[in-house]
């Protein structure tokens, strides 16, 4: 009887194409730095980024989606699909105002995010989102996170996120910081002003690491750091490699230390990877792939 049940389970997994992954972490923290380029992450004084690069798996040749606009890429990052599937093709997109309909609408009428996928798989999961750019909030299904708030400025955003983690220890925390992109638009990518913004991002990341440590769950927490796009001159949205390439870094339990990823990584793989680390399979309609190369044996 047990053998028959095992065969039936294997058959069901094969038919569905989805296998529930082994959880690597009890908590996952995703930090997205708007406008952070691979060169930006490497330059300047960034001891926190450097430390996570040494303890984690990373690539500096991950790719954003086209167009290299913010909404298209933040949507792809959390929705596990690209603009052709979610239909977010510009910053003018609104849940009730779009030209391309989503291939598979979620409960909110647009493509579902990793937040709603986690909520469906684990109804009691604690999910929190803090975003520095106001328009990020419209990409998240209302009522899905336990907490979502738009904060003003990077310092305040990270301070609120750190305080929240200390108090609630969410299973999935997403933090969006906007100031690196603002520096690029104001002074230009890879200028002294831009590097100062990157160094501030590094310092704020250290603050969140400290908060997770003070919450007593640092050894069980995976950190996934990435960006939505790069930039050239004082803009982005075009078709250059400077705009398309983004950094992608994951560090924490079950992650290979100091590994340079060789296989291609796309921004929508972030959603699949965050769920994989929590032991949740992605929807079959998603096009993303969990970055298994980052995993330690």
C-alpha positions in Angstrom: 0.0 0.0 0.0 2.8 2.4 0.9 4.6 1.6 -2.3 1.5 2.2 -4.3 0.9 5.6 -2.6 4.5 6.5 -3.3 4.1 5.7 -7.0 0.9 7.7 -7.1 2.6 10.7 -5.5 5.5 10.5 -8.0 3.0 10.2 -10.9 1.2 13.3 -9.7 4.4 15.3 -9.4 5.4 14.3 -12.9 2.0 15.4 -14.3 2.0 18.7 -12.5 5.6 19.5 -13.4 6.0 21.0 -10.0 7.9 19.6 -7.1 7.8 21.2 -3.7 11.3 22.3 -3.0 13.2 21.7 0.2 13.1 24.9 2.3 16.5 26.4 2.8 15.5 29.2 5.1 12.7 30.1 7.5 13.0 33.8 6.6 13.8 35.5 3.3 14.7 39.2 2.9 14.7 40.7 -0.6 16.2 44.1 -1.0 15.8 45.9 -4.3 17.9 49.0 -5.1 16.3 51.0 -7.8 18.9 51.9 -10.5 21.8 50.0 -9.0 24.2 48.8 -11.7 26.8 46.0 -11.4 29.5 48.6 -11.7 27.8 50.6 -9.0 27.8 47.7 -6.6 31.6 47.1 -7.2 32.7 50.7 -6.9 33.1 52.8 -3.8 33.3 51.6 -0.2 30.7 48.9 0.2 31.9 46.5 3.0 28.4 45.0 3.4 28.0 44.1 -0.2 31.5 42.8 -0.3 30.9 40.6 2.7 27.7 39.2 1.2 29.5 38.5 -2.1 32.0 36.5 -0.2 29.5 34.5 1.7 26.9 34.0 -1.0 26.4 33.3 -4.7 26.2 36.1 -7.2 26.4 37.3 -10.8 27.0 40.8 -12.2 25.5 39.8 -15.5 21.9 39.2 -14.5 19.4 40.9 -16.9 16.5 43.1 -16.5 13.6 42.9 -19.0 12.7 45.2 -21.8 11.8 48.0 -21.6 14.3 48.9 -18.9 11.7 51.0 -17.1 11.1 50.7 -13.4 7.5 49.3 -13.4 8.2 46.7 -16.0 11.1 45.4 -14.0 9.7 45.6 -10.5 6.7 43.8 -11.8 8.8 41.1 -13.4 10.9 40.7 -10.3 7.9 39.9 -8.0 5.6 38.3 -10.6 7.9 35.6 -12.1 7.0 36.6 -15.7 8.0 39.2 -18.2 6.1 42.2 -19.8 4.7 39.9 -22.5 2.9 38.0 -19.7 2.1 40.6 -17.1 1.5 43.4 -19.5 3.3 46.1 -17.5 5.1 47.9 -20.3 5.7 51.4 -18.8 5.4 53.5 -15.7 1.9 54.6 -16.9 0.5 51.2 -16.1 -2.2 50.9 -13.5 -4.2 47.9 -12.3 -7.2 49.4 -14.1 -5.3 51.1 -17.0 -3.3 49.0 -19.4 -3.0 48.1 -23.0 -1.8 44.5 -22.7 -3.9 42.2 -20.5 -2.1 39.7 -18.3 -1.9 36.2 -19.6 -3.1 34.8 -16.3 -4.8 37.3 -14.0 -4.5 36.7 -10.3 -7.0 37.4 -7.6 -6.5 41.2 -7.9 -7.0 41.2 -11.7 -3.3 41.5 -12.6 -0.5 38.9 -12.6 -0.1 37.5 -9.2 3.1 38.1 -7.2 5.3 35.9 -5.0 3.5 37.4 -2.1 0.1 36.0 -3.1 1.7 32.7 -4.1 3.3 32.4 -0.6 0.0 33.4 1.0 -1.9 30.7 -0.9 0.7 28.0 -0.1 1.1 29.1 3.6 -2.0 31.1 4.8 -0.3 31.9 8.1 3.0 33.2 6.6 4.0 36.7 7.7 4.7 39.0 4.8 5.8 42.6 4.9 6.7 45.2 2.2 8.3 48.6 2.6 8.8 50.7 -0.5 10.5 54.0 -1.0 8.9 54.6 -4.5 5.2 55.3 -4.1 4.2 53.5 -7.4 5.7 50.2 -6.3 2.7 49.6 -4.1 0.3 49.3 -7.0 2.1 46.2 -8.2 1.2 44.3 -5.0 -2.2 42.7 -4.4 -4.2 44.6 -1.8 -4.7 42.7 1.4 -2.1 40.1 0.8 0.9 41.3 2.9 0.4 41.6 6.6 2.0 45.0 6.2 2.8 47.2 3.3 3.7 50.9 3.5 5.2 53.6 1.4 7.9 55.4 3.4 9.7 58.7 2.5 13.4 58.4 1.8 15.9 55.5 2.1 16.8 56.0 5.7 13.3 56.1 6.9 12.3 53.2 4.7 15.1 50.9 6.0 14.6 52.1 9.6 10.9 51.2 9.5 11.7 47.8 7.9 14.4 47.0 10.5 12.0 47.9 13.3 9.3 45.8 11.9 11.6 42.8 11.5 12.8 43.0 15.1 9.2 43.0 16.2 7.5 40.6 13.8 10.2 38.5 12.1 8.3 38.1 8.8 8.9 35.0 6.8 9.2 37.2 3.6 10.3 40.8 3.8 10.6 43.0 0.7 12.4 46.3 0.9 12.5 48.8 -2.1 15.0 51.7 -2.0 14.7 54.5 -4.6 17.6 56.8 -3.8 20.3 55.2 -6.1 18.1 55.7 -9.1 17.3 59.3 -8.0 21.0 60.0 -7.8 21.6 58.6 -11.3 18.8 60.8 -12.7 20.1 63.9 -10.9 23.8 63.6 -11.4 24.4 60.7 -13.7 25.2 57.0 -13.3 28.6 56.3 -11.8 29.3 59.9 -10.8 30.5 60.8 -7.3 26.9 61.6 -6.3 25.8 58.2 -7.5 28.6 56.4 -5.7 27.6 58.2 -2.5 24.1 56.9 -2.9 25.4 53.3 -3.4 27.5 53.6 -0.3 24.4 54.7 1.7 22.6 51.7 0.3 25.4 49.5 1.6 25.2 51.1 5.1 21.4 50.7 5.2 21.8 47.1 4.3 24.1 46.6 7.2 21.4 48.1 9.5 18.9 45.5 8.3 21.4 42.7 8.8 21.9 43.9 12.3 18.1 44.0 12.9 17.8 40.4 11.7 20.6 39.4 14.0 19.0 41.2 17.0 15.8 39.3 16.2 17.7 36.1 16.7 17.1 34.6 13.3 20.2 35.6 11.2 21.4 32.0 10.7 18.0 31.0 9.4 17.6 34.1 7.1 18.5 34.3 3.4 19.2 37.7 1.8 18.5 38.3 -1.9 19.9 41.6 -3.2 19.2 42.9 -6.7 18.1 45.8 -8.8 15.5 46.7 -11.5 17.8 48.2 -14.1 21.1 50.1 -14.6 21.5 53.4 -16.4 23.5 55.5 -18.8 24.0 59.2 -18.6 21.1 60.4 -16.5 18.5 58.1 -17.8 17.3 54.5 -18.4 14.6 52.8 -20.4 16.7 52.3 -23.6 18.4 49.3 -25.2 22.0 49.4 -23.9 23.9 46.9 -21.8 24.5 49.5 -19.2 20.7 49.7 -18.7 20.0 46.0 -19.1 22.6 44.4 -16.7 21.8 44.2 -13.0 23.6 42.7 -10.0 22.0 39.6 -8.4 23.2 38.2 -5.0 21.9 35.6 -2.6 23.4 34.7 0.8 22.3 32.7 3.7 21.5 29.1 4.8 22.0 26.5 2.1 23.7 29.0 -0.2 27.1 28.3 -1.7 29.8 30.6 -0.4 31.7 32.8 -2.8 30.2 31.2 -5.9 30.2 33.1 -9.2 27.0 32.0 -11.0 27.7 30.8 -14.6 24.1 30.2 -15.8 22.0 33.1 -17.1 19.9 34.9 -14.4 16.9 37.1 -15.2 15.2 39.5 -12.9 12.0 37.4 -12.9 14.0 34.5 -11.5 14.1 36.4 -8.2 10.5 35.5 -7.5 11.1 31.8 -8.1 14.3 31.8 -6.1 12.7 33.5 -3.1 9.9 31.0 -3.0 12.3 28.1 -3.5 14.3 29.2 -0.4 11.0 29.1 1.6 10.1 25.7 0.2 7.3 26.9 -2.1 6.8 25.8 -5.7 6.1 28.6 -8.3 2.9 28.5 -10.4 3.1 26.6 -13.6 2.2 29.7 -15.6 5.4 31.5 -14.5 8.4 31.5 -16.9 11.0 32.1 -14.2 13.5 29.5 -12.9 14.8 29.2 -9.4 18.5 29.8 -9.4 19.5 26.3 -8.1 23.1 26.9 -9.1 23.3 29.2 -6.0 22.5 26.3 -3.6 25.2 24.5 -1.7 25.1 20.6 -1.9 
